[in-house]
């Protein structure tokens, strides 16, 4: 996304890296079962696990928590064939199964090898198995044998906590009232929360101000939120 400029000042993109520490994971009703399953390792009933959820819902965060706990390798698309041929039982993470260009045959052989040798494999996906873009049912039939968990944001509290974490990843402190203002008006999705945090931070930097309600209002407006007027009473940036 191109930097947003307000008032002629161009903000810098500092390449903020999100924290994937277990202590920073936001637990809620929409992910509690998946988190419990990750924490239950190695006492899994079977080797395969699939975590499904929309963009920015915490799938990668959970997979990195598990990778740290299990000593798992995060597999790249061009590694699957060699990994299945080598065999072994080292745990593997296969992220974004349906979007990352994994070869169908290589993934099929890997899942077969994992089931044969009890090799733990954690997969993530935005789409249900039925929607995966593979030509045969063989791979999908193997994936349906996985322990399956979904991820979602369950309530305003969890969404607010997500804002706190996202701003914290940028080392930015924000008044809880600003977060409440955003949560009450935004499109309710984790992907939108990520986009809003980025935009709010950029607008504040370009204006040279703290993150205030007028900054939040401007970000919401740029994201297409229809507000006839903004209640700026008590704002502190004028």
NORZI-V639123 format. One record per pair of residues at least 24 apart in sequence whose ideal C-beta (glycine too) atoms are under 10 Angstrom apart, sorted by the first residue. I is the first residue (numbers start at 1). J is the second residue. If there is no record, write none. Layout:
i=I j=J
i=I j=J
This chain:
i=1 j=195
i=1 j=198
i=1 j=199
i=1 j=202
i=2 j=202
i=3 j=202
i=3 j=205
i=3 j=206
i=4 j=198
i=4 j=199
i=4 j=201
i=4 j=202
i=4 j=203
i=4 j=205
i=4 j=206
i=4 j=218
i=4 j=219
i=4 j=222
i=5 j=202
i=5 j=203
i=5 j=205
i=5 j=206
i=6 j=202
i=6 j=203
i=6 j=204
i=6 j=205
i=6 j=206
i=6 j=207
i=6 j=208
i=6 j=215
i=6 j=218
i=6 j=222
i=7 j=203
i=7 j=206
i=7 j=207
i=7 j=208
i=7 j=209
i=8 j=206
i=9 j=205
i=9 j=206
i=9 j=207
i=9 j=208
i=10 j=202
i=10 j=205
i=10 j=206
i=11 j=201
i=11 j=202
i=11 j=203
i=11 j=204
i=11 j=205
i=11 j=206
i=11 j=207
i=11 j=208
i=12 j=202
i=12 j=205
i=13 j=198
i=13 j=202
i=13 j=205
i=14 j=170
i=14 j=171
i=14 j=201
i=14 j=205
i=16 j=166
i=16 j=167
i=16 j=169
i=16 j=170
i=16 j=171
i=16 j=172
i=16 j=197
i=16 j=198
i=16 j=201
i=17 j=169
i=17 j=170
i=18 j=56
i=18 j=60
i=18 j=61
i=18 j=64
i=18 j=165
i=18 j=166
i=18 j=168
i=18 j=169
i=18 j=170
i=18 j=194
i=19 j=61
i=19 j=64
i=19 j=165
i=19 j=166
i=19 j=168
i=19 j=169
i=20 j=58
i=20 j=60
i=20 j=61
i=20 j=62
i=20 j=63
i=20 j=64
i=20 j=65
i=20 j=67
i=20 j=68
i=21 j=61
i=21 j=64
i=21 j=65
i=21 j=68
i=22 j=61
i=22 j=62
i=22 j=64
i=22 j=65
i=22 j=66
i=22 j=68
i=22 j=69
i=23 j=65
i=24 j=61
i=24 j=65
i=24 j=165
i=24 j=168
i=24 j=169
i=25 j=58
i=25 j=61
i=25 j=62
i=25 j=64
i=25 j=65
i=25 j=165
i=26 j=58
i=26 j=61
i=26 j=153
i=26 j=157
i=26 j=158
i=26 j=159
i=26 j=160
i=26 j=161
i=26 j=162
i=26 j=163
i=26 j=164
i=26 j=165
i=26 j=166
i=26 j=190
i=27 j=58
i=27 j=158
i=27 j=161
i=28 j=58
i=28 j=151
i=28 j=152
i=28 j=153
i=28 j=154
i=28 j=155
i=28 j=157
i=28 j=158
i=28 j=159
i=28 j=161
i=28 j=162
i=29 j=152
i=29 j=153
i=29 j=154
i=29 j=155
i=29 j=157
i=29 j=158
i=30 j=57
i=30 j=58
i=30 j=150
i=30 j=151
i=30 j=152
i=30 j=153
i=30 j=154
i=30 j=155
i=30 j=158
i=30 j=190
i=31 j=57
i=31 j=58
i=31 j=59
i=31 j=61
i=31 j=62
i=31 j=149
i=31 j=150
i=31 j=151
i=31 j=152
i=31 j=153
i=31 j=154
i=31 j=158
i=32 j=149
i=32 j=154
i=33 j=147
i=33 j=149
i=33 j=150
i=33 j=151
i=34 j=58
i=34 j=59
i=34 j=62
i=34 j=66
i=34 j=147
i=34 j=148
i=34 j=149
i=34 j=150
i=34 j=151
i=35 j=61
i=35 j=62
i=35 j=65
i=35 j=66
i=35 j=149
i=35 j=151
i=36 j=149
i=37 j=62
i=37 j=66
i=37 j=122
i=37 j=147
i=37 j=148
i=37 j=149
i=38 j=62
i=38 j=63
i=38 j=65
i=38 j=66
i=38 j=67
i=38 j=69
i=38 j=70
i=38 j=122
i=38 j=149
i=39 j=65
i=39 j=66
i=39 j=69
i=40 j=147
i=41 j=65
i=41 j=66
i=41 j=69
i=41 j=70
i=41 j=72
i=41 j=91
i=41 j=120
i=41 j=122
i=42 j=69
i=42 j=70
i=42 j=91
i=42 j=120
i=44 j=118
i=44 j=120
i=44 j=122
i=44 j=147
i=45 j=147
i=46 j=114
i=46 j=115
i=46 j=118
i=46 j=120
i=46 j=145
i=46 j=146
i=46 j=147
i=47 j=89
i=47 j=91
i=47 j=92
i=47 j=111
i=47 j=113
i=47 j=114
i=47 j=115
i=47 j=116
i=47 j=117
i=47 j=118
i=47 j=119
i=47 j=120
i=47 j=121
i=47 j=122
i=47 j=145
i=47 j=146
i=47 j=147
i=48 j=94
i=48 j=111
i=48 j=114
i=48 j=115
i=48 j=119
i=48 j=120
i=48 j=121
i=48 j=122
i=48 j=123
i=48 j=142
i=48 j=143
i=48 j=144
i=48 j=145
i=48 j=146
i=48 j=147
i=48 j=148
i=49 j=93
i=49 j=120
i=49 j=121
i=49 j=122
i=49 j=123
i=49 j=124
i=49 j=146
i=49 j=147
i=49 j=148
i=49 j=149
i=50 j=94
i=50 j=97
i=50 j=121
i=50 j=122
i=50 j=123
i=50 j=124
i=50 j=125
i=50 j=128
i=50 j=129
i=50 j=143
i=50 j=144
i=50 j=145
i=50 j=146
i=50 j=147
i=50 j=148
i=50 j=149
i=50 j=150
i=51 j=95
i=51 j=122
i=51 j=123
i=51 j=124
i=51 j=125
i=51 j=146
i=51 j=147
i=51 j=148
i=51 j=149
i=51 j=150
i=51 j=151
i=52 j=97
i=52 j=98
i=52 j=123
i=52 j=124
i=52 j=125
i=52 j=126
i=52 j=127
i=52 j=128
i=52 j=129
i=52 j=146
i=52 j=148
i=52 j=149
i=52 j=150
i=52 j=151
i=52 j=152
i=53 j=124
i=53 j=125
i=53 j=126
i=53 j=149
i=53 j=150
i=53 j=151
i=53 j=152
i=53 j=153
i=53 j=190
i=54 j=126
i=54 j=127
i=54 j=150
i=54 j=151
i=54 j=152
i=54 j=153
i=54 j=189
i=54 j=190
i=54 j=191
i=55 j=96
i=55 j=99
i=55 j=126
i=55 j=189
i=55 j=190
i=55 j=191
i=55 j=192
i=55 j=194
i=56 j=151
i=56 j=153
i=56 j=162
i=56 j=166
i=56 j=189
i=56 j=190
i=56 j=191
i=56 j=192
i=56 j=193
i=56 j=194
i=56 j=195
i=57 j=124
i=57 j=126
i=57 j=150
i=57 j=151
i=57 j=152
i=57 j=153
i=57 j=162
i=57 j=189
i=57 j=190
i=57 j=191
i=58 j=124
i=58 j=151
i=58 j=152
i=58 j=153
i=58 j=158
i=58 j=162
i=58 j=165
i=58 j=190
i=59 j=95
i=59 j=96
i=59 j=122
i=59 j=123
i=59 j=124
i=59 j=125
i=59 j=126
i=59 j=149
i=59 j=150
i=59 j=151
i=60 j=93
i=60 j=95
i=60 j=96
i=60 j=124
i=61 j=151
i=61 j=165
i=62 j=93
i=62 j=122
i=62 j=124
i=62 j=149
i=62 j=151
i=63 j=93
i=63 j=94
i=63 j=95
i=63 j=96
i=63 j=122
i=63 j=123
i=63 j=124
i=64 j=93
i=64 j=95
i=66 j=91
i=66 j=93
i=66 j=120
i=66 j=122
i=67 j=91
i=67 j=92
i=67 j=93
i=67 j=95
i=67 j=122
i=70 j=120
i=70 j=122
i=72 j=120
i=72 j=121
i=72 j=122
i=74 j=122
i=75 j=100
i=75 j=102
i=75 j=106
i=75 j=107
i=75 j=110
i=75 j=121
i=75 j=123
i=76 j=100
i=76 j=101
i=76 j=102
i=77 j=101
i=77 j=102
i=77 j=103
i=77 j=106
i=77 j=107
i=78 j=102
i=78 j=103
i=78 j=106
i=79 j=106
i=79 j=110
i=80 j=105
i=80 j=106
i=80 j=107
i=80 j=108
i=80 j=109
i=80 j=110
i=80 j=111
i=81 j=105
i=81 j=106
i=81 j=107
i=81 j=109
i=81 j=110
i=82 j=106
i=82 j=110
i=83 j=109
i=83 j=110
i=83 j=113
i=83 j=114
i=83 j=119
i=83 j=121
i=84 j=108
i=84 j=109
i=84 j=110
i=84 j=111
i=84 j=112
i=84 j=113
i=84 j=114
i=84 j=119
i=85 j=109
i=85 j=110
i=85 j=113
i=86 j=113
i=87 j=113
i=87 j=114
i=87 j=116
i=87 j=117
i=87 j=119
i=88 j=113
i=88 j=117
i=88 j=119
i=89 j=113
i=89 j=114
i=89 j=117
i=89 j=118
i=89 j=119
i=89 j=120
i=90 j=119
i=90 j=120
i=91 j=119
i=91 j=120
i=91 j=121
i=91 j=122
i=92 j=119
i=92 j=120
i=92 j=121
i=92 j=122
i=92 j=123
i=93 j=120
i=93 j=121
i=93 j=122
i=93 j=123
i=93 j=124
i=94 j=121
i=94 j=122
i=94 j=123
i=94 j=124
i=94 j=125
i=95 j=122
i=95 j=123
i=95 j=124
i=95 j=125
i=96 j=123
i=96 j=124
i=96 j=125
i=96 j=126
i=96 j=127
i=97 j=123
i=97 j=124
i=97 j=125
i=97 j=126
i=97 j=127
i=97 j=129
i=97 j=132
i=97 j=133
i=97 j=134
i=97 j=139
i=97 j=143
i=98 j=123
i=98 j=124
i=98 j=125
i=98 j=126
i=98 j=127
i=98 j=128
i=98 j=129
i=98 j=131
i=98 j=132
i=98 j=133
i=98 j=134
i=98 j=143
i=99 j=124
i=99 j=125
i=99 j=126
i=99 j=127
i=99 j=132
i=99 j=133
i=100 j=124
i=100 j=125
i=102 j=132
i=102 j=134
i=102 j=139
i=103 j=134
i=104 j=132
i=104 j=133
i=104 j=134
i=104 j=135
i=104 j=136
i=104 j=138
i=104 j=139
i=104 j=140
i=105 j=134
i=105 j=136
i=105 j=138
i=105 j=139
i=106 j=139
i=107 j=132
i=107 j=134
i=107 j=139
i=107 j=142
i=107 j=143
i=108 j=134
i=108 j=136
i=108 j=138
i=108 j=139
i=108 j=140
i=108 j=141
i=108 j=142
i=108 j=143
i=109 j=139
i=109 j=142
i=110 j=139
i=110 j=142
i=111 j=138
i=111 j=139
i=111 j=141
i=111 j=142
i=111 j=143
i=111 j=145
i=111 j=146
i=112 j=138
i=112 j=139
i=112 j=142
i=114 j=142
i=114 j=146
i=115 j=142
i=115 j=145
i=115 j=146
i=121 j=146
i=122 j=146
i=122 j=147
i=123 j=148
i=124 j=151
i=126 j=151
i=151 j=190
i=152 j=189
i=152 j=190
i=153 j=188
i=153 j=189
i=153 j=190
i=153 j=193
i=155 j=188
i=156 j=180
i=156 j=183
i=156 j=184
i=156 j=188
i=157 j=183
i=158 j=190
i=159 j=183
i=159 j=186
i=159 j=188
i=159 j=189
i=159 j=190
i=159 j=192
i=159 j=193
i=160 j=193
i=162 j=190
i=162 j=193
i=162 j=194
i=162 j=197
i=163 j=193
i=163 j=194
i=163 j=196
i=163 j=197
i=163 j=200
i=165 j=193
i=165 j=197
i=166 j=190
i=166 j=193
i=166 j=194
i=166 j=196
i=166 j=197
i=166 j=198
i=166 j=200
i=166 j=201
i=167 j=197
i=167 j=200
i=167 j=201
i=167 j=211
i=169 j=197
i=170 j=197
i=170 j=198
i=170 j=200
i=170 j=201
i=172 j=197
i=172 j=200
i=172 j=201
i=172 j=204
i=172 j=205
i=172 j=210
i=172 j=211
i=173 j=210
i=173 j=211
i=174 j=200
i=174 j=201
i=174 j=204
i=174 j=210
i=174 j=211
i=174 j=212
i=174 j=215
i=174 j=216
i=175 j=210
i=175 j=211
i=175 j=212
i=175 j=213
i=175 j=216
i=175 j=236
i=177 j=213
i=177 j=216
i=177 j=234
i=178 j=210
i=178 j=211
i=178 j=212
i=178 j=213
i=178 j=215
i=178 j=216
i=178 j=217
i=179 j=211
i=179 j=216
i=180 j=216
i=181 j=212
i=181 j=213
i=181 j=216
i=181 j=217
i=181 j=220
i=181 j=230
i=181 j=231
i=182 j=211
i=182 j=213
i=182 j=216
i=182 j=217
i=182 j=219
i=182 j=220
i=182 j=223
i=182 j=225
i=185 j=216
i=185 j=217
i=185 j=220
i=185 j=223
i=185 j=225
i=185 j=226
i=185 j=227
i=185 j=230
i=186 j=216
i=186 j=219
i=186 j=220
i=186 j=223
i=186 j=225
i=187 j=220
i=187 j=223
i=187 j=224
i=187 j=225
i=192 j=223
i=192 j=225
i=195 j=219
i=195 j=222
i=195 j=223
i=196 j=220
i=196 j=222
i=196 j=223
i=196 j=225
i=199 j=223
i=204 j=237
i=207 j=237
i=208 j=237
i=209 j=236
i=209 j=237
i=209 j=238
i=210 j=236
i=210 j=237
i=211 j=237
i=212 j=236
i=212 j=237
i=212 j=238
i=213 j=237
i=214 j=238
